[in-house]
């Protein structure tokens, strides 16, 4: 039996994702570039986007559109690159620990974030303190959620 392989039949990893906001923004990420309404708006220095992540998404709040991209960061935990989308521009806001975006503290607002994995401590009964940082989407903005961060820490 002869097996014939064709490059056309081989599956290549997906390197693009696409979203559409309720405001009509067409946002796609392809080979490390963010394209908004058919215009290349932002280019990541290194294409480390986890294209198949279920955490990649657009979240809209009070008329503002936020793009969450999960990326590998060389550490033990993946990060979010978070962008604001407006006027066909992707504006980089900040990075955070990648996590599910949901109402973690039941206050009616969606939260996300966490802490880095702690490195092993030499003594078996101790560990390093690695503070966490949680953010919430509230009134069309993403702000630091000090109350939930303190509760988790």
Secondary structure, DSSP 8 states (H G I E B T S, - for coil): ------TTTS-----EEEEE-TT--EEEEETTEEEETTEEEEE-SS--B-TT-TT-EEEEETTEEEEEEEE--SSSS-EEEEEEEETTEEEEEEEEE----B-SSSSSSEEEEE-------SSTT-------EEEEEETTEEEE-HHHHHHH-
